[in-house]
């Protein structure tokens, strides 16, 4: 007997993910174009930053229906990387001492 999908589960169904493939392919094409741009100009490509920009754009578009277009930012400086790193630095402390940041 097949179980029914809840609303949350439908977000990750094979059909829903497959329907989003066009956007991922579009972003991969743009990703490659940016790599060629850096190669043509003789600039050093910050691979960690371009990857963060790509992942952030795909995830926000899939999850929220819009993208911040980080892949289009100059030098890929507009990403969520710094914010996530800041949270991760404090996260370990918050787990050990939950009373430091009470939720009200």
C-alpha positions, 0 to 999 in steps of 0.5 A, spaced: 500 500 500 502 506 497 502 512 503 500 519 501 505 524 501 504 530 505 504 537 503 512 537 505 513 531 502 511 534 495 516 539 495 521 533 494 517 528 489 520 526 483 516 530 479 517 537 483 524 536 482 524 534 475 520 540 474 525 544 477 531 541 472 530 547 467 532 552 472 538 548 475 540 547 467 540 555 466 544 556 472 549 551 470 550 554 463 550 561 467 556 558 471 560 556 465 559 562 462 562 566 468 568 561 468 569 563 461 569 570 463 574 569 468 578 565 463 578 570 458 580 576 462 585 572 465 582 573 472 583 568 478 576 564 479 574 564 486 571 557 486 569 557 493 565 563 492 562 561 485 560 555 488 556 558 494 553 563 489 550 557 485 548 553 490 545 559 494 541 561 487 538 554 486 536 553 493 533 560 494 529 559 488 527 552 489 525 553 496 522 560 496 520 561 489 525 567 488 533 568 487 538 573 490 542 572 483 548 571 487 551 568 481 551 575 477 554 579 483 561 582 482 566 577 484 561 573 487 561 577 494 554 577 495 553 570 498 550 567 504 557 564 506 559 569 511 552 569 514 552 561 515 559 561 518 557 566 523 552 562 525 556 556 525 561 559 530 556 561 535 552 554 534 556 550 538 556 555 544 548 555 543 547 548 543 552 547 549 549 553 553 541 553 551 540 558 556 544 564 553 539 565 547 532 563 550 527 563 545 521 568 547 
